[in-house]
Amino acid sequence: GFTVGTFPFDFGTCNGKLREVVHVAPGGTYKLRLFNAGSMYAFRIQVDGFPMTVVAADSERVKPYDVDEVILHAAERFDVEITIPRNKSIGSTYWIRADTLESEKQGYQNGIRAIL
């Protein structure tokens, strides 16, 4: 591990909530705007079991490419799209995870979580 900041990460929010619930439907495609409004820590963001397609970086459209996770440094923004397969059951839940890059040794305990 390595130290990303001099202070341990305390907590963060998703849409201003500690545990946001994002409602989606099978067969739908959704755009998520990911933004690191922090000043110190980079975040690794992923949606359990769903690849993401990056369509913009810092508000500029890019040639779309698929990723399993996005790393956001302070003030960076990515627009990603996810498609919910038609065979997913209504009511199924998946974690949206935003974890700092620091290790447990530097104070990492839990990242930001939302529910898809």
N, CA, C and O atoms as CSV, one atom per row, in Angstrom:
chain,resi,resn,atom,element,x,y,z
A,1,GLY,N,N,0.808,-1.187,0.000
A,1,GLY,CA,C,0.000,0.000,0.000
A,1,GLY,C,C,0.855,1.255,0.000
A,1,GLY,O,O,2.077,1.208,0.141
A,2,PHE,N,N,0.182,2.360,-0.160
A,2,PHE,CA,C,0.870,3.643,-0.147
A,2,PHE,C,C,-0.071,4.686,0.437
A,2,PHE,O,O,-1.282,4.480,0.503
A,3,THR,N,N,0.488,5.777,0.848
A,3,THR,CA,C,-0.305,6.847,1.429
A,3,THR,C,C,-0.733,7.807,0.340
A,3,THR,O,O,0.091,8.264,-0.453
A,4,VAL,N,N,-2.039,8.117,0.299
A,4,VAL,CA,C,-2.524,9.065,-0.694
A,4,VAL,C,C,-2.697,10.440,-0.077
A,4,VAL,O,O,-2.723,11.434,-0.803
A,5,GLY,N,N,-2.814,10.524,1.201
A,5,GLY,CA,C,-3.003,11.805,1.866
A,5,GLY,C,C,-2.451,11.723,3.268
A,5,GLY,O,O,-2.097,10.643,3.742
A,6,THR,N,N,-2.378,12.849,3.927
A,6,THR,CA,C,-1.824,12.862,5.274
A,6,THR,C,C,-2.883,12.625,6.342
A,6,THR,O,O,-2.553,12.399,7.507
A,7,PHE,N,N,-4.153,12.674,5.950
A,7,PHE,CA,C,-5.245,12.423,6.885
A,7,PHE,C,C,-6.040,11.220,6.392
A,7,PHE,O,O,-6.247,11.078,5.187
A,8,PRO,N,N,-6.492,10.346,7.304
A,8,PRO,CA,C,-7.290,9.208,6.856
A,8,PRO,C,C,-8.613,9.679,6.278
A,8,PRO,O,O,-9.181,10.674,6.728
A,9,PHE,N,N,-9.097,8.958,5.278
A,9,PHE,CA,C,-10.389,9.267,4.664
A,9,PHE,C,C,-11.471,9.071,5.711
A,9,PHE,O,O,-11.489,8.051,6.399
A,10,ASP,N,N,-12.366,10.031,5.840
A,10,ASP,CA,C,-13.397,9.985,6.870
A,10,ASP,C,C,-14.694,9.411,6.313
A,10,ASP,O,O,-15.094,8.316,6.707
A,11,PHE,N,N,-15.351,10.113,5.416
A,11,PHE,CA,C,-16.581,9.612,4.811
A,11,PHE,C,C,-16.894,10.444,3.591
A,11,PHE,O,O,-16.286,11.491,3.365
A,12,GLY,N,N,-17.838,9.978,2.811
A,12,GLY,CA,C,-18.279,10.717,1.634
A,12,GLY,C,C,-19.739,10.397,1.371
A,12,GLY,O,O,-20.341,9.579,2.066
A,13,THR,N,N,-20.293,11.037,0.377
A,13,THR,CA,C,-21.703,10.821,0.071
A,13,THR,C,C,-21.900,10.591,-1.427
A,13,THR,O,O,-21.024,10.876,-2.245
A,14,CYS,N,N,-23.062,10.073,-1.750
A,14,CYS,CA,C,-23.495,9.915,-3.131
A,14,CYS,C,C,-24.789,10.701,-3.257
A,14,CYS,O,O,-25.781,10.369,-2.608
A,15,ASN,N,N,-24.791,11.729,-4.079
A,15,ASN,CA,C,-25.949,12.627,-4.201
A,15,ASN,C,C,-26.330,13.237,-2.858
A,15,ASN,O,O,-27.508,13.480,-2.593
A,16,GLY,N,N,-25.331,13.485,-2.009
A,16,GLY,CA,C,-25.577,14.116,-0.717
A,16,GLY,C,C,-26.137,13.174,0.335
A,16,GLY,O,O,-26.510,13.620,1.420
A,17,LYS,N,N,-26.205,11.883,0.038
A,17,LYS,CA,C,-26.749,10.904,0.985
A,17,LYS,C,C,-25.675,9.883,1.331
A,17,LYS,O,O,-24.817,9.563,0.509
A,18,LEU,N,N,-25.735,9.376,2.560
A,18,LEU,CA,C,-24.761,8.366,2.953
A,18,LEU,C,C,-25.025,7.029,2.280
A,18,LEU,O,O,-24.087,6.256,2.086
A,19,ARG,N,N,-26.261,6.729,1.917
A,19,ARG,CA,C,-26.580,5.463,1.253
A,19,ARG,C,C,-27.688,5.696,0.234
A,19,ARG,O,O,-28.851,5.372,0.476
A,20,GLU,N,N,-27.315,6.256,-0.894
A,20,GLU,CA,C,-28.265,6.552,-1.972
A,20,GLU,C,C,-28.762,5.251,-2.615
A,20,GLU,O,O,-28.007,4.285,-2.725
A,21,VAL,N,N,-30.027,5.226,-3.037
A,21,VAL,CA,C,-30.582,4.112,-3.792
A,21,VAL,C,C,-30.904,4.635,-5.186
A,21,VAL,O,O,-31.675,5.582,-5.337
A,22,VAL,N,N,-30.306,4.011,-6.212
A,22,VAL,CA,C,-30.508,4.411,-7.599
A,22,VAL,C,C,-31.416,3.364,-8.246
A,22,VAL,O,O,-31.024,2.206,-8.392
A,23,HIS,N,N,-32.617,3.767,-8.629
A,23,HIS,CA,C,-33.590,2.834,-9.197
A,23,HIS,C,C,-33.379,2.704,-10.701
A,23,HIS,O,O,-33.284,3.699,-11.421
A,24,VAL,N,N,-33.308,1.451,-11.162
A,24,VAL,CA,C,-33.146,1.156,-12.587
A,24,VAL,C,C,-34.082,0.006,-12.940
A,24,VAL,O,O,-34.629,-0.652,-12.055
A,25,ALA,N,N,-34.262,-0.230,-14.230
A,25,ALA,CA,C,-35.129,-1.315,-14.699
A,25,ALA,C,C,-34.358,-2.204,-15.671
A,25,ALA,O,O,-33.507,-1.713,-16.413
A,26,PRO,N,N,-34.646,-3.505,-15.675
A,26,PRO,CA,C,-33.997,-4.405,-16.630
A,26,PRO,C,C,-34.200,-3.923,-18.065
A,26,PRO,O,O,-35.293,-3.499,-18.442
A,27,GLY,N,N,-33.127,-3.993,-18.861
A,27,GLY,CA,C,-33.185,-3.570,-20.253
A,27,GLY,C,C,-32.869,-2.104,-20.474
A,27,GLY,O,O,-32.734,-1.671,-21.618
A,28,GLY,N,N,-32.750,-1.328,-19.403
A,28,GLY,CA,C,-32.481,0.107,-19.532
A,28,GLY,C,C,-30.995,0.415,-19.599
A,28,GLY,O,O,-30.166,-0.331,-19.079
A,29,THR,N,N,-30.673,1.525,-20.247
A,29,THR,CA,C,-29.309,2.047,-20.265
A,29,THR,C,C,-29.330,3.378,-19.534
A,29,THR,O,O,-30.194,4.217,-19.789
A,30,TYR,N,N,-28.390,3.573,-18.634
A,30,TYR,CA,C,-28.380,4.750,-17.761
A,30,TYR,C,C,-27.027,5.437,-17.808
A,30,TYR,O,O,-25.983,4.785,-17.828
A,31,LYS,N,N,-27.060,6.765,-17.825
A,31,LYS,CA,C,-25.819,7.541,-17.763
A,31,LYS,C,C,-25.614,8.004,-16.328
A,31,LYS,O,O,-26.520,8.556,-15.704
A,32,LEU,N,N,-24.415,7.773,-15.817
A,32,LEU,CA,C,-24.030,8.237,-14.487
A,32,LEU,C,C,-22.915,9.254,-14.658
A,32,LEU,O,O,-21.941,8.990,-15.363
A,33,ARG,N,N,-23.045,10.408,-14.024
A,33,ARG,CA,C,-21.967,11.397,-14.022
A,33,ARG,C,C,-21.211,11.214,-12.716
A,33,ARG,O,O,-21.742,11.466,-11.634
A,34,LEU,N,N,-19.974,10.777,-12.832
A,34,LEU,CA,C,-19.128,10.524,-11.670
A,34,LEU,C,C,-18.203,11.711,-11.491
A,34,LEU,O,O,-17.524,12.128,-12.430
A,35,PHE,N,N,-18.177,12.256,-10.275
A,35,PHE,CA,C,-17.397,13.461,-10.011
A,35,PHE,C,C,-16.729,13.337,-8.652
A,35,PHE,O,O,-17.389,13.005,-7.667
A,36,ASN,N,N,-15.448,13.596,-8.586
A,36,ASN,CA,C,-14.735,13.608,-7.318
A,36,ASN,C,C,-14.613,15.058,-6.880
A,36,ASN,O,O,-13.751,15.794,-7.360
A,37,ALA,N,N,-15.486,15.462,-5.960
A,37,ALA,CA,C,-15.489,16.838,-5.466
A,37,ALA,C,C,-14.538,17.022,-4.288
A,37,ALA,O,O,-14.520,18.082,-3.663
A,38,GLY,N,N,-13.760,16.006,-3.987
A,38,GLY,CA,C,-12.819,16.095,-2.876
A,38,GLY,C,C,-11.572,16.872,-3.254
A,38,GLY,O,O,-11.413,17.311,-4.393
A,39,SER,N,N,-10.698,17.032,-2.286
A,39,SER,CA,C,-9.479,17.788,-2.532
A,39,SER,C,C,-8.220,16.962,-2.323
A,39,SER,O,O,-7.114,17.451,-2.555
A,40,MET,N,N,-8.374,15.704,-1.882
A,40,MET,CA,C,-7.177,14.955,-1.536
A,40,MET,C,C,-7.155,13.532,-2.092
A,40,MET,O,O,-6.119,13.094,-2.593
A,41,TYR,N,N,-8.240,12.814,-2.020
A,41,TYR,CA,C,-8.221,11.385,-2.319
A,41,TYR,C,C,-8.753,11.056,-3.701
A,41,TYR,O,O,-9.726,11.647,-4.169
A,42,ALA,N,N,-8.096,10.102,-4.346
A,42,ALA,CA,C,-8.616,9.531,-5.580
A,42,ALA,C,C,-9.559,8.396,-5.195
A,42,ALA,O,O,-9.386,7.767,-4.151
A,43,PHE,N,N,-10.547,8.136,-6.033
A,43,PHE,CA,C,-11.505,7.070,-5.784
A,43,PHE,C,C,-11.527,6.082,-6.934
A,43,PHE,O,O,-11.459,6.469,-8.101
A,44,ARG,N,N,-11.624,4.799,-6.597
A,44,ARG,CA,C,-11.850,3.734,-7.573
A,44,ARG,C,C,-13.354,3.453,-7.527
A,44,ARG,O,O,-13.876,3.034,-6.494
A,45,ILE,N,N,-14.051,3.685,-8.649
A,45,ILE,CA,C,-15.500,3.536,-8.683
A,45,ILE,C,C,-15.862,2.368,-9.577
A,45,ILE,O,O,-15.358,2.235,-10.693
A,46,GLN,N,N,-16.748,1.521,-9.063
A,46,GLN,CA,C,-17.225,0.385,-9.840
A,46,GLN,C,C,-18.659,0.062,-9.447
A,46,GLN,O,O,-19.116,0.413,-8.360
A,47,VAL,N,N,-19.351,-0.604,-10.341
A,47,VAL,CA,C,-20.701,-1.088,-10.082
A,47,VAL,C,C,-20.616,-2.602,-10.147
A,47,VAL,O,O,-20.307,-3.159,-11.201
A,48,ASP,N,N,-20.885,-3.280,-9.032
A,48,ASP,CA,C,-20.713,-4.733,-8.960
A,48,ASP,C,C,-21.413,-5.452,-10.104
A,48,ASP,O,O,-22.628,-5.345,-10.274
A,49,GLY,N,N,-20.626,-6.186,-10.887
A,49,GLY,CA,C,-21.187,-7.024,-11.929
A,49,GLY,C,C,-21.575,-6.332,-13.218
A,49,GLY,O,O,-22.121,-6.980,-14.111
A,50,PHE,N,N,-21.316,-5.037,-13.348
A,50,PHE,CA,C,-21.707,-4.306,-14.544
A,50,PHE,C,C,-20.508,-3.582,-15.147
A,50,PHE,O,O,-19.868,-2.780,-14.468
A,51,PRO,N,N,-20.198,-3.852,-16.410
A,51,PRO,CA,C,-19.187,-3.027,-17.073
A,51,PRO,C,C,-19.766,-1.637,-17.320
A,51,PRO,O,O,-20.981,-1.471,-17.425
A,52,MET,N,N,-18.897,-0.656,-17.409
A,52,MET,CA,C,-19.309,0.717,-17.684
A,52,MET,C,C,-18.697,1.133,-19.015
A,52,MET,O,O,-17.606,0.690,-19.374
A,53,THR,N,N,-19.403,1.981,-19.736
A,53,THR,CA,C,-18.878,2.548,-20.971
A,53,THR,C,C,-18.612,4.020,-20.725
A,53,THR,O,O,-19.544,4.785,-20.478
A,54,VAL,N,N,-17.350,4.427,-20.789
A,54,VAL,CA,C,-16.994,5.834,-20.603
A,54,VAL,C,C,-17.366,6.569,-21.884
A,54,VAL,O,O,-16.940,6.179,-22.972
A,55,VAL,N,N,-18.168,7.643,-21.760
A,55,VAL,CA,C,-18.597,8.417,-22.928
A,55,VAL,C,C,-18.119,9.869,-22.880
A,55,VAL,O,O,-18.183,10.571,-23.889
A,56,ALA,N,N,-17.636,10.329,-21.709
A,56,ALA,CA,C,-17.109,11.694,-21.595
A,56,ALA,C,C,-16.122,11.754,-20.436
A,56,ALA,O,O,-16.257,11.028,-19.451
A,57,ALA,N,N,-15.145,12.614,-20.564
A,57,ALA,CA,C,-14.161,12.866,-19.517
A,57,ALA,C,C,-14.036,14.368,-19.349
A,57,ALA,O,O,-13.760,15.087,-20.309
A,58,ASP,N,N,-14.239,14.842,-18.128
A,58,ASP,CA,C,-14.183,16.278,-17.838
A,58,ASP,C,C,-15.044,17.076,-18.817
A,58,ASP,O,O,-14.615,18.102,-19.345
A,59,SER,N,N,-16.252,16.594,-19.049
A,59,SER,CA,C,-17.280,17.233,-19.888
A,59,SER,C,C,-16.996,17.189,-21.382
A,59,SER,O,O,-17.749,17.770,-22.164
A,60,GLU,N,N,-15.944,16.524,-21.791
A,60,GLU,CA,C,-15.631,16.392,-23.218
A,60,GLU,C,C,-15.976,14.978,-23.668
A,60,GLU,O,O,-15.533,14.001,-23.065
A,61,ARG,N,N,-16.777,14.875,-24.745
A,61,ARG,CA,C,-17.111,13.557,-25.273
A,61,ARG,C,C,-15.842,12.840,-25.717
A,61,ARG,O,O,-14.919,13.455,-26.250
A,62,VAL,N,N,-15.811,11.541,-25.490
A,62,VAL,CA,C,-14.684,10.719,-25.920
A,62,VAL,C,C,-15.226,9.564,-26.747
A,62,VAL,O,O,-16.417,9.257,-26.694
A,63,LYS,N,N,-14.351,8.928,-27.505
A,63,LYS,CA,C,-14.752,7.714,-28.203
A,63,LYS,C,C,-15.085,6.694,-27.112
A,63,LYS,O,O,-14.222,6.379,-26.294
A,64,PRO,N,N,-16.318,6.168,-27.080
A,64,PRO,CA,C,-16.724,5.275,-25.984
A,64,PRO,C,C,-15.805,4.052,-25.847
A,64,PRO,O,O,-15.398,3.443,-26.836
A,65,TYR,N,N,-15.498,3.720,-24.610
A,65,TYR,CA,C,-14.713,2.518,-24.322
A,65,TYR,C,C,-15.210,1.898,-23.025
A,65,TYR,O,O,-15.668,2.599,-22.122
A,66,ASP,N,N,-15.115,0.568,-22.943
A,66,ASP,CA,C,-15.629,-0.182,-21.800
A,66,ASP,C,C,-14.564,-0.370,-20.733
A,66,ASP,O,O,-13.390,-0.593,-21.032
A,67,VAL,N,N,-15.005,-0.275,-19.469
A,67,VAL,CA,C,-14.122,-0.461,-18.312
A,67,VAL,C,C,-14.891,-1.190,-17.218
A,67,VAL,O,O,-16.121,-1.218,-17.224
A,68,ASP,N,N,-14.161,-1.777,-16.284
A,68,ASP,CA,C,-14.766,-2.386,-15.099
A,68,ASP,C,C,-14.784,-1.409,-13.929
A,68,ASP,O,O,-15.587,-1.544,-13.006
A,69,GLU,N,N,-13.893,-0.430,-13.979
A,69,GLU,CA,C,-13.814,0.567,-12.907
A,69,GLU,C,C,-13.234,1.849,-13.483
A,69,GLU,O,O,-12.597,1.850,-14.536
A,70,VAL,N,N,-13.473,2.946,-12.761
A,70,VAL,CA,C,-12.931,4.255,-13.135
A,70,VAL,C,C,-12.210,4.803,-11.918
A,70,VAL,O,O,-12.728,4.727,-10.803
A,71,ILE,N,N,-11.017,5.356,-12.119
A,71,ILE,CA,C,-10.313,6.022,-11.025
A,71,ILE,C,C,-10.438,7.520,-11.241
A,71,ILE,O,O,-10.038,8.057,-12.275
A,72,LEU,N,N,-11.005,8.181,-10.233
A,72,LEU,CA,C,-11.239,9.631,-10.293
A,72,LEU,C,C,-10.332,10.333,-9.305
A,72,LEU,O,O,-10.382,10.054,-8.107
A,73,HIS,N,N,-9.517,11.227,-9.785
A,73,HIS,CA,C,-8.707,12.064,-8.908
A,73,HIS,C,C,-9.504,13.327,-8.588
A,73,HIS,O,O,-10.556,13.564,-9.182
A,74,ALA,N,N,-9.017,14.123,-7.672
A,74,ALA,CA,C,-9.727,15.336,-7.250
A,74,ALA,C,C,-10.102,16.186,-8.460
A,74,ALA,O,O,-9.269,16.456,-9.326
A,75,ALA,N,N,-11.351,16.598,-8.508
A,75,ALA,CA,C,-11.923,17.484,-9.526
A,75,ALA,C,C,-12.123,16.821,-10.891
A,75,ALA,O,O,-12.511,17.504,-11.839
A,76,GLU,N,N,-11.876,15.537,-11.021
A,76,GLU,CA,C,-12.133,14.866,-12.294
A,76,GLU,C,C,-13.591,14.452,-12.395
A,76,GLU,O,O,-14.273,14.237,-11.393
A,77,ARG,N,N,-14.051,14.347,-13.648
A,77,ARG,CA,C,-15.443,13.951,-13.893
A,77,ARG,C,C,-15.471,13.000,-15.087
A,77,ARG,O,O,-14.820,13.246,-16.103
A,78,PHE,N,N,-16.221,11.926,-14.955
A,78,PHE,CA,C,-16.448,10.991,-16.053
A,78,PHE,C,C,-17.946,10.754,-16.187
A,78,PHE,O,O,-18.661,10.641,-15.191
A,79,ASP,N,N,-18.411,10.680,-17.428
A,79,ASP,CA,C,-19.764,10.226,-17.705
A,79,ASP,C,C,-19.641,8.791,-18.181
A,79,ASP,O,O,-18.898,8.496,-19.117
A,80,VAL,N,N,-20.376,7.903,-17.530
A,80,VAL,CA,C,-20.365,6.498,-17.916
A,80,VAL,C,C,-21.797,6.040,-18.147
A,80,VAL,O,O,-22.740,6.576,-17.564
A,81,GLU,N,N,-21.939,5.050,-18.998
A,81,GLU,CA,C,-23.242,4.434,-19.222
A,81,GLU,C,C,-23.173,2.987,-18.784
A,81,GLU,O,O,-22.176,2.300,-19.008
A,82,ILE,N,N,-24.254,2.528,-18.152
A,82,ILE,CA,C,-24.378,1.113,-17.825
A,82,ILE,C,C,-25.700,0.624,-18.387
A,82,ILE,O,O,-26.695,1.350,-18.401
A,83,THR,N,N,-25.694,-0.616,-18.849
A,83,THR,CA,C,-26.908,-1.237,-19.359
A,83,THR,C,C,-27.277,-2.380,-18.423
A,83,THR,O,O,-26.447,-3.229,-18.098
A,84,ILE,N,N,-28.521,-2.384,-18.000
A,84,ILE,CA,C,-29.019,-3.435,-17.118
A,84,ILE,C,C,-29.563,-4.554,-17.998
A,84,ILE,O,O,-30.521,-4.336,-18.739
A,85,PRO,N,N,-28.972,-5.751,-17.933
A,85,PRO,CA,C,-29.456,-6.846,-18.773
A,85,PRO,C,C,-30.936,-7.151,-18.512
A,85,PRO,O,O,-31.417,-7.027,-17.386
A,86,ARG,N,N,-31.628,-7.541,-19.541
A,86,ARG,CA,C,-33.062,-7.863,-19.426
A,86,ARG,C,C,-33.327,-9.022,-18.485
A,86,ARG,O,O,-34.416,-9.120,-17.920
A,87,ASN,N,N,-32.342,-9.909,-18.305
A,87,ASN,CA,C,-32.567,-11.079,-17.450
A,87,ASN,C,C,-32.369,-10.794,-15.959
A,87,ASN,O,O,-32.517,-11.708,-15.148
A,88,LYS,N,N,-32.038,-9.560,-15.571
A,88,LYS,CA,C,-31.910,-9.207,-14.150
A,88,LYS,C,C,-33.307,-9.072,-13.556
A,88,LYS,O,O,-34.207,-8.501,-14.172
A,89,SER,N,N,-33.471,-9.601,-12.358
A,89,SER,CA,C,-34.773,-9.550,-11.697
A,89,SER,C,C,-35.051,-8.170,-11.126
A,89,SER,O,O,-34.156,-7.510,-10.600
A,90,ILE,N,N,-36.307,-7.741,-11.237
A,90,ILE,CA,C,-36.708,-6.494,-10.582
A,90,ILE,C,C,-36.571,-6.717,-9.079
A,90,ILE,O,O,-37.013,-7.741,-8.559
A,91,GLY,N,N,-35.974,-5.782,-8.396
A,91,GLY,CA,C,-35.756,-5.896,-6.954
A,91,GLY,C,C,-34.366,-6.390,-6.589
A,91,GLY,O,O,-33.997,-6.373,-5.415
A,92,SER,N,N,-33.577,-6.835,-7.586
A,92,SER,CA,C,-32.193,-7.230,-7.313
A,92,SER,C,C,-31.400,-5.984,-6.942
A,92,SER,O,O,-31.690,-4.892,-7.430
A,93,THR,N,N,-30.413,-6.143,-6.089
A,93,THR,CA,C,-29.596,-4.992,-5.691
A,93,THR,C,C,-28.125,-5.285,-5.923
A,93,THR,O,O,-27.678,-6.427,-5.823
A,94,TYR,N,N,-27.379,-4.226,-6.238
A,94,TYR,CA,C,-25.950,-4.317,-6.503
A,94,TYR,C,C,-25.296,-3.086,-5.890
A,94,TYR,O,O,-25.900,-2.013,-5.852
A,95,TRP,N,N,-24.075,-3.236,-5.413
A,95,TRP,CA,C,-23.356,-2.107,-4.836
A,95,TRP,C,C,-22.735,-1.232,-5.914
A,95,TRP,O,O,-22.164,-1.726,-6.886
A,96,ILE,N,N,-22.856,0.060,-5.724
A,96,ILE,CA,C,-22.042,1.037,-6.426
A,96,ILE,C,C,-20.960,1.395,-5.412
A,96,ILE,O,O,-21.274,1.871,-4.321
A,97,ARG,N,N,-19.704,1.177,-5.751
A,97,ARG,CA,C,-18.609,1.352,-4.794
A,97,ARG,C,C,-17.679,2.487,-5.213
A,97,ARG,O,O,-17.330,2.621,-6.386
A,98,ALA,N,N,-17.290,3.288,-4.249
A,98,ALA,CA,C,-16.262,4.317,-4.455
A,98,ALA,C,C,-15.281,4.173,-3.294
A,98,ALA,O,O,-15.557,4.599,-2.173
A,99,ASP,N,N,-14.151,3.575,-3.578
A,99,ASP,CA,C,-13.147,3.322,-2.542
A,99,ASP,C,C,-11.916,4.180,-2.781
A,99,ASP,O,O,-11.507,4.391,-3.923
A,100,THR,N,N,-11.330,4.673,-1.700
A,100,THR,CA,C,-10.079,5.407,-1.847
A,100,THR,C,C,-8.976,4.424,-2.195
A,100,THR,O,O,-9.136,3.219,-2.002
A,101,LEU,N,N,-7.877,4.918,-2.697
A,101,LEU,CA,C,-6.768,4.061,-3.099
A,101,LEU,C,C,-5.813,3.746,-1.955
A,101,LEU,O,O,-4.849,3.002,-2.135
A,102,GLU,N,N,-6.081,4.311,-0.777
A,102,GLU,CA,C,-5.206,4.039,0.352
A,102,GLU,C,C,-5.493,2.650,0.919
A,102,GLU,O,O,-6.574,2.102,0.705
A,103,SER,N,N,-4.545,2.094,1.626
A,103,SER,CA,C,-4.713,0.772,2.204
A,103,SER,C,C,-5.267,0.874,3.627
A,103,SER,O,O,-5.338,1.961,4.200
A,104,GLU,N,N,-5.657,-0.268,4.185
A,104,GLU,CA,C,-6.155,-0.292,5.566
A,104,GLU,C,C,-5.109,0.230,6.536
A,104,GLU,O,O,-5.450,0.813,7.566
A,105,LYS,N,N,-3.840,0.024,6.216
A,105,LYS,CA,C,-2.759,0.478,7.084
A,105,LYS,C,C,-2.790,1.995,7.265
A,105,LYS,O,O,-2.404,2.505,8.317
A,106,GLN,N,N,-3.252,2.722,6.232
A,106,GLN,CA,C,-3.323,4.181,6.321
A,106,GLN,C,C,-4.673,4.670,6.840
A,106,GLN,O,O,-4.929,5.874,6.843
A,107,GLY,N,N,-5.540,3.755,7.279
A,107,GLY,CA,C,-6.804,4.182,7.872
A,107,GLY,C,C,-8.040,3.842,7.066
A,107,GLY,O,O,-9.150,4.157,7.492
A,108,TYR,N,N,-7.883,3.207,5.911
A,108,TYR,CA,C,-9.051,2.871,5.103
A,108,TYR,C,C,-9.906,1.835,5.820
A,108,TYR,O,O,-9.410,0.770,6.188
A,109,GLN,N,N,-11.161,2.132,6.016
A,109,GLN,CA,C,-12.088,1.213,6.654
A,109,GLN,C,C,-13.251,0.863,5.740
A,109,GLN,O,O,-13.630,-0.303,5.630
A,110,ASN,N,N,-13.812,1.855,5.094
A,110,ASN,CA,C,-14.987,1.643,4.273
A,110,ASN,C,C,-15.090,2.787,3.284
A,110,ASN,O,O,-14.764,3.928,3.611
A,111,GLY,N,N,-15.534,2.490,2.101
A,111,GLY,CA,C,-15.676,3.533,1.106
A,111,GLY,C,C,-17.098,4.051,1.049
A,111,GLY,O,O,-17.913,3.775,1.929
A,112,ILE,N,N,-17.378,4.795,0.018
A,112,ILE,CA,C,-18.714,5.336,-0.210
A,112,ILE,C,C,-19.521,4.257,-0.914
A,112,ILE,O,O,-19.016,3.604,-1.828
A,113,ARG,N,N,-20.759,4.062,-0.505
A,113,ARG,CA,C,-21.603,3.037,-1.095
A,113,ARG,C,C,-22.949,3.615,-1.481
A,113,ARG,O,O,-23.505,4.469,-0.790
A,114,ALA,N,N,-23.454,3.132,-2.594
A,114,ALA,CA,C,-24.826,3.402,-3.016
A,114,ALA,C,C,-25.372,2.070,-3.513
A,114,ALA,O,O,-24.613,1.132,-3.758
A,115,ILE,N,N,-26.662,1.994,-3.657
A,115,ILE,CA,C,-27.305,0.749,-4.079
A,115,ILE,C,C,-27.969,0.957,-5.426
A,115,ILE,O,O,-28.727,1.908,-5.616
A,116,LEU,N,N,-27.678,0.050,-6.369
A,116,LEU,CA,C,-28.282,0.074,-7.692
A,116,LEU,C,C,-29.368,-0.979,-7.706
A,116,LEU,O,O,-30.038,-1.161,-8.722
